Amino acid sequence: MIRATFPWLLALSVAHAADNVLLIIADDFGADQQSLYNPTSGATAPTPNINSLAASGVRFTQAYACPVCSPTRAAMLTGRHGFRTGAGGVVSVAAGNSLSASETTLPEAIARHPSLGIQSACFGKWHLTAGGPLVTANAPNTIGGWPHYAGCTAGTLTSYTSWTKTVNGTSSNSTTYATTDVVNDAVAWIQSRRALNQPWLAWVAFNAPHAPFHNPPSSLHGYGTNPATNTLKYRAAVEAMDTEIGRLLLAVDASTTHVIFVGDNGSPAQVIQAPYDAAHAKDTLYEGGTRVPLIIRGPAVAAAGRTHEEKVHVVDLFSTMLELAGVPLPTDSTLDSRSLLPALSQVGESARKWLYNEEFDRSTPTTGGRALRDERYKLIRLNNGTDEFYDLAADPAETTNLIAAGSSAMSSTHQAFYHRLRYRLGAFTNVTSNSPSSHNHGPSGFTVTVTEDTAASQTLWWSDDLDFWKPVGNAIRSSHSGNLSLTAPPPLPAKAFFSVLAESP
């Protein structure tokens, strides 16, 4: 882990009239599976309703989710990365990473402003609490803060046509095709809100096209009554989901409703499409595991039908949804979320300089890792202690690890960007770094003293512009009485900023 302290800046708010918000989440649906992101003929299922959203909205070409579903859902629900919430991997009893009731969630932020009259509900997959049916049945309401919930609390359906459905804490078996069922419930709830003239926010999380690979009702897709392979079954599930999304969209007033469509992580290894492969799919920090479709349509969208090329993360949807609904952001927790409204309205800029991602499992500390990318380069720091570094412009499928032979073997340009990312990774942690106890500038160089951290590697870094940092290669180290002194010997640069970086593993 890299530890350092940096200020966190949130995007400036843009004045906006409140609207209804519909969030649609596709499960295990990476960018490679959608024709607007992967135009290769025959590589994707037909999705005319999703495509229609893009035609009348904004398509984000560099949208990222977490490598697996639970952290993505936690990020969207809280506006916070996993290192803050503890939800860094698939929620399980062994990992002990269920979402905490102490987190301020999207519906709880809405409930703090009852005068707005906004109704909220969650439909479909939950998968943010572990501990058996007695624990999870009420979790969407008690932990998630949803006033109304109907769906499956588990991560996977045993069968799409025979599954445990929970409605506000009460569970029973449903034999309705799960994709159809979630739309039935969402449509009925939305129609009730419209009849009562109530503003609303609905979270609609499909299980599809997540495994088990299956044959959806043939009326919902065009792959025949018995698709033969996992790939064809997956595509049939995608088309069936798109068909039901069409029915869902008919229930909303497009003039007063923002619709957000997003995938929750990359595609499964069994079905992933080029340029990615099975080793760069779901459950990895590679592009194939984290790049997802993201499309937003609604009254705030200016110049509909365009693309937005800047980097965005699903954590940004928390602030975006609240701002679209006219709800103030909570101020009692540190948010990593940046509203995308400037990108929708083309007023100002919501671009991220850094795009952070992570995956971790408390029960297996060496599993997963963290990733940070800038406008071109990407650093993956695995929890087993190794680094990978990629030039995404030249190598979007991440086939050539530039640091495989060591940093000294890289070009000076690659070294500069590698060190820049390595240093900046320190901003993404909730561990506070030790402040220097003293520093001295004299004939022997510049010396800084900090409390020694025996669990980390502490090194001296310098920069002349506070952007590109690099290690002081010939720094002198001295330990004494629990303190560590690091000295940059002369000759020193004419202008330099120094910092101590602590990294582990």
C-alpha positions, 0 to 999 in steps of 0.5 A: 500500500502506498501511503501519502496525504493529498487533498481531495477535490470534488467537482463544482455543483451545477444548478439543475432542476430536479428530475426523476432518476432511473438507474439500470444495472446489467450484471457481468456486462463489459464494454466488449459485449455492447455493439456501440463499444465493440463494433465487430460484426457478430461479437455482440447481442442486438441491444436496440433499446440500449442503443436508443438511449445512446442515440438520445443521450451521452455515451461515456467511452472510458467508463470503469467499474470495479472488477466484481459486482459487490464493490461496484454496487457499494461505490454507487450506493455510497459514493466511496471507494472500497478502501473506505467502505471495506467492500473490496471484493465479492461480499462473503462471510469469510471476507467479512466485507458486508456493507456497514450500516454506518455508511450513508447510502443513496436513499438515506441521503434522499431521506434526509430531505423529506420536504423534497418528497422523493420516493426511492426503491431498489429492485433486483440484485442486492449482494452487499450483505453476507450471513444467510437468509435471516441476515440478508432478507432485511439488509436492503432496507436496514443496511441499504436504507431503501424504503422499498426493496424487491429482488434477490439478495444473493449474488447468483440465482440458482435458476432464472425461473426458480429463485428466492425473491425477497420483498421488504424482508419477506422471502418466497420462491418465484418462478417468473423469469427473473429479468421479467420479474424485476421489470414487472415490479419496477414498472408497477412502482413507477406507475404508482409514483406517476399516478400520485405525482411523486418524484422518484429514484429507482435502482433497477439491478438485473441479474442478467446476463450473469451465470448461470448461462441459460435459455431465456424465454424465446419471446424475448430474444432471437437465438432460438429455443435452445442456444447451444453454447455459453456464448449464445446463451449469454447473448440471448440473456443480453437480448432478453434483458434489452427487450425488457429494458424497452418495456421499462423505458415505456413506463417513464416520462422521458421529459422528466426522467434521467435514465442511467445504464451501466455494467457492474464489471467486465465480462466473464472469462467464458464469454469475453470478446476481443481485444480482451481474453480470459486472463483479462476478464471479470475479476481482474484489474485489467481493462477487460475486467473493468471497462463497462458501458455507461450511457445517460439520457435525460433533460440535462443532456446537451447535444444528445447523441454524442460521446464523452471521452474522459475517464469516469468511474461508477463511484461518480454515479452517487453524486450524479444521481443525487444532483439530478434529483436535486438532493444535497450531497451528504457532508458527514463522510469523505466522498470519492464521487464526482458529479457527471452533470458538467459532462451531461450539460457541457457546462464546465468540466468533470474530467478526472486526472486519475482513475483509481480501481481496486480489488481486495479480499480480507480473508486472502490479503495477497489476492487482488490489488490496486490500479491507477491510470492517467490519460495514457498509462496504467499502473497495477500494483498487485497485493502479492507485491508486484507491479505491472505498467501499461501504455494503453494508447499503444497497448489497449489490451495490456499484453506488454508489461513495460516493467517486466524487466525492471524500471531501469529497462524502461525508456526515460519517458516510461520511467517518468510516468511509472514513477508519477503513477506510483507516487500518486497511488498514495492519494487513494487510502484512508491511512494517514501518513506520518508527518516529518518530525524534522528537516534540514537543508545544509552542506550535506544535502537535504534531510527529512526525519519521520517515524520509522514504519517497519511494516513498509518501505519508506523512500525519499522522493522529489519533484520540481513541479509537484506533478512528476515525482521520482525517487531519490536514487542515492538517498542516504538512510539512517535509523535511530530511536524509532526514527528514520532519516533520509538524506538527498546528498548534494548537488541538489536541484535548483528547485525541489520538493521532497516527500517520504513515500511508504509502500507495502507490500 
